[in-house]
Amino acid sequence: MEILHTDDGKHGKFYVEVNGKQEAEMTYVWAGTDKIIIDHTEVSDVLKGQSVGKQLVMKAVALAREKHFKILPLCPFAASVFEKDATIKDVL
């Protein structure tokens, strides 16, 4: 499964398409130049039970480490991923 990413400098999202239709997404907004706020995560029934939501969060973590910015997970799902995994708290 390929996780795609778009970012216009103000808003962005990580998402998954299946047969040309978006079936999962995690959206964020930039807060300045060094922090993103994850505000929404949604996975359709087509991909439920495959840990797709967590994979979206982990892609954001990888990008934050690569580009040296922080993440504020306001989305309850994303916040729960950070609460359960101490190895990714370095980007908070």
BADREN-52720 format. One record per residue: x negated, z negated, y of N, C-alpha, C in turn; residue in one letter. Coordinates in steps of 0.001 Angstrom, whole numbers. Layout:
! residues N
{{X; Z; Y}; {X; Z; Y}; {X; Z; Y}; "A"} ...
This chain:
! residues 92
{{-844; 0; -1177}; {0; 0; 0}; {-888; 0; 1239}; "M"} {{-575; 876; 2151}; {-1351; 989; 3377}; {-638; 247; 4509}; "E"} {{-1388; -606; 5189}; {-857; -1294; 6364}; {-1347; -544; 7593}; "I"} {{-397; -80; 8381}; {-692; 695; 9580}; {-692; -218; 10789}; "L"} {{-1291; 255; 11893}; {-1417; -566; 13099}; {-1284; 310; 14335}; "H"} {{-518; -173; 15296}; {-453; 469; 16608}; {-621; -612; 17664}; "T"} {{-1199; -227; 18802}; {-1414; -1158; 19908}; {-1527; -339; 21186}; "D"} {{-681; -670; 22172}; {-732; 59; 23439}; {-1425; -740; 24547}; "D"} {{-2076; -1841; 24184}; {-2749; -2672; 25159}; {-1894; -3814; 25683}; "G"} {{-587; -3737; 25466}; {337; -4801; 25858}; {1061; -5361; 24640}; "K"} {{1465; -4467; 23753}; {2190; -4831; 22529}; {1554; -4114; 21347}; "H"} {{1757; -4672; 20186}; {1249; -4022; 18994}; {2030; -4448; 17771}; "G"} {{1738; -3780; 16680}; {2365; -4168; 15425}; {1531; -3673; 14262}; "K"} {{1635; -4423; 13180}; {1141; -4014; 11883}; {2390; -3719; 11072}; "F"} {{2380; -2631; 10312}; {3603; -2244; 9618}; {3304; -1452; 8357}; "Y"} {{4322; -1352; 7511}; {4229; -612; 6262}; {5383; 375; 6223}; "V"} {{5069; 1610; 5887}; {6094; 2632; 5703}; {6177; 2988; 4218}; "E"} {{7397; 3214; 3766}; {7641; 3679; 2401}; {8515; 4924; 2519}; "V"} {{8018; 6029; 2019}; {8735; 7303; 2097}; {9148; 7637; 3527}; "N"} {{8230; 7403; 4469}; {8475; 7755; 5863}; {9337; 6780; 6638}; "G"} {{9759; 5686; 6015}; {10611; 4701; 6692}; {9857; 3374; 6799}; "K"} {{9889; 2783; 7994}; {9240; 1486; 8177}; {10014; 415; 7417}; "Q"} {{9332; -278; 6508}; {9977; -1281; 5656}; {9458; -2700; 5911}; "E"} {{8405; -2831; 6728}; {7881; -4152; 7075}; {7138; -4045; 8394}; "A"} {{7204; -5128; 9191}; {6448; -5133; 10436}; {6151; -6558; 10875}; "E"} {{5053; -6683; 11590}; {4701; -7922; 12275}; {4312; -7513; 13687}; "M"} {{5045; -7988; 14673}; {4807; -7575; 16053}; {4088; -8670; 16825}; "T"} {{3393; -8234; 17869}; {2686; -9176; 18741}; {2618; -8646; 20161}; "Y"} {{2336; -9561; 21072}; {2096; -9205; 22468}; {737; -9778; 22868}; "V"} {{72; -9101; 23781}; {-1203; -9592; 24288}; {-950; -10646; 25355}; "W"} {{-1722; -11714; 25309}; {-1716; -12762; 26336}; {-3107; -12741; 26949}; "A"} {{-3261; -11964; 28001}; {-4591; -11746; 28557}; {-5356; -10758; 27699}; "G"} {{-6685; -10884; 27717}; {-7513; -9941; 26962}; {-8102; -10551; 25697}; "T"} {{-7865; -11846; 25487}; {-8528; -12501; 24368}; {-7583; -13253; 23433}; "D"} {{-6273; -12940; 23491}; {-5327; -13625; 22612}; {-4104; -12748; 22387}; "K"} {{-3625; -12756; 21123}; {-2336; -12142; 20839}; {-1365; -13230; 20400}; "I"} {{-96; -12983; 20664}; {970; -13881; 20238}; {1802; -13132; 19209}; "I"} {{1771; -13615; 17970}; {2608; -13017; 16928}; {4013; -13554; 17128}; "I"} {{4965; -12647; 17373}; {6314; -13083; 17723}; {7390; -12728; 16700}; "D"} {{7044; -11913; 15712}; {8087; -11500; 14765}; {7456; -10915; 13505}; "H"} {{8006; -11292; 12367}; {7613; -10691; 11094}; {8892; -10415; 10303}; "T"} {{8972; -9216; 9762}; {10160; -8848; 8990}; {9755; -7928; 7847}; "E"} {{10306; -8203; 6678}; {10052; -7381; 5492}; {11396; -7028; 4880}; "V"} {{11615; -5746; 4632}; {12885; -5305; 4050}; {12982; -5699; 2583}; "S"} {{14174; -5592; 2052}; {14407; -5898; 643}; {13577; -5003; -283}; "D"} {{13241; -3814; 181}; {12454; -2872; -622}; {11099; -3477; -996}; "V"} {{10527; -4288; -93}; {9191; -4841; -323}; {9177; -6351; -564}; "L"} {{10337; -6978; -614}; {10403; -8433; -824}; {9693; -8833; -2111}; "K"} {{9056; -10001; -2064}; {8399; -10545; -3238}; {7030; -9969; -3536}; "G"} {{6474; -9186; -2627}; {5170; -8561; -2843}; {4096; -9108; -1902}; "Q"} {{4392; -10216; -1220}; {3459; -10842; -268}; {3089; -9921; 890}; "S"} {{3976; -9019; 1240}; {3694; -8065; 2308}; {3574; -8782; 3651}; "V"} {{4438; -9757; 3909}; {4359; -10499; 5167}; {3005; -11155; 5346}; "G"} {{2514; -11796; 4304}; {1196; -12440; 4374}; {107; -11391; 4582}; "K"} {{223; -10253; 3931}; {-775; -9199; 4105}; {-818; -8710; 5553}; "Q"} {{343; -8639; 6203}; {384; -8241; 7609}; {-366; -9261; 8471}; "L"} {{-110; -10545; 8220}; {-800; -11598; 8976}; {-2307; -11519; 8734}; "V"} {{-2705; -11295; 7496}; {-4132; -11237; 7182}; {-4819; -10047; 7851}; "M"} {{-4106; -8955; 8038}; {-4670; -7812; 8772}; {-4925; -8197; 10229}; "K"} {{-4003; -8967; 10809}; {-4196; -9443; 12187}; {-5391; -10376; 12262}; "A"} {{-5544; -11238; 11269}; {-6689; -12152; 11226}; {-7991; -11360; 11151}; "V"} {{-8037; -10358; 10299}; {-9246; -9536; 10156}; {-9588; -8846; 11468}; "A"} {{-8579; -8326; 12152}; {-8818; -7656; 13431}; {-9280; -8657; 14486}; "L"} {{-8691; -9849; 14486}; {-9098; -10884; 15449}; {-10565; -11255; 15256}; "A"} {{-10981; -11365; 14028}; {-12389; -11681; 13756}; {-13303; -10544; 14185}; "R"} {{-12878; -9319; 13915}; {-13689; -8151; 14263}; {-13811; -7973; 15774}; "E"} {{-12699; -8168; 16480}; {-12663; -7907; 17929}; {-12823; -9176; 18774}; "K"} {{-12984; -10318; 18119}; {-13235; -11601; 18795}; {-12121; -12016; 19743}; "H"} {{-10899; -12079; 19206}; {-9797; -12651; 19977}; {-9089; -13697; 19133}; "F"} {{-8213; -14451; 19762}; {-7494; -15543; 19095}; {-6050; -15136; 18848}; "K"} {{-5383; -15893; 17971}; {-3992; -15630; 17614}; {-3176; -16888; 17840}; "I"} {{-2027; -16713; 18476}; {-1042; -17779; 18611}; {181; -17351; 17806}; "L"} {{413; -17970; 16639}; {1527; -17550; 15791}; {2834; -18264; 16156}; "P"} {{3625; -17674; 17043}; {4914; -18255; 17404}; {5996; -17909; 16390}; "L"} {{5828; -16841; 15679}; {6750; -16471; 14603}; {6666; -17541; 13510}; "C"} {{7800; -18099; 13093}; {7762; -19157; 12069}; {7069; -18732; 10770}; "P"} {{7276; -17497; 10348}; {6619; -17052; 9121}; {5105; -17026; 9298}; "F"} {{4632; -16406; 10375}; {3182; -16334; 10609}; {2595; -17734; 10741}; "A"} {{3299; -18630; 11433}; {2822; -20007; 11577}; {2673; -20669; 10211}; "A"} {{3615; -20394; 9293}; {3543; -21006; 7961}; {2343; -20479; 7175}; "S"} {{1986; -19220; 7378}; {804; -18668; 6706}; {-441; -19405; 7189}; "V"} {{-542; -19645; 8498}; {-1692; -20362; 9041}; {-1723; -21817; 8571}; "F"} {{-566; -22440; 8458}; {-501; -23830; 7999}; {-982; -23978; 6568}; "E"} {{-727; -22983; 5738}; {-1049; -23061; 4314}; {-2474; -22632; 3978}; "K"} {{-3186; -21981; 4911}; {-4502; -21416; 4600}; {-5538; -21844; 5640}; "D"} {{-6304; -22867; 5313}; {-7303; -23397; 6246}; {-8418; -22400; 6543}; "A"} {{-8601; -21404; 5683}; {-9716; -20463; 5876}; {-9478; -19489; 7023}; "T"} {{-8261; -19447; 7566}; {-7996; -18497; 8660}; {-7772; -19206; 9999}; "I"} {{-7920; -20508; 10021}; {-7661; -21263; 11252}; {-8716; -21035; 12331}; "K"} {{-9804; -20371; 11996}; {-10842; -20082; 12989}; {-10346; -19144; 14084}; "D"} {{-9280; -18405; 13841}; {-8781; -17472; 14866}; {-7655; -18068; 15708}; "V"} {{-7298; -19311; 15428}; {-6243; -19960; 16221}; {-6773; -20362; 17585}; "L"} 
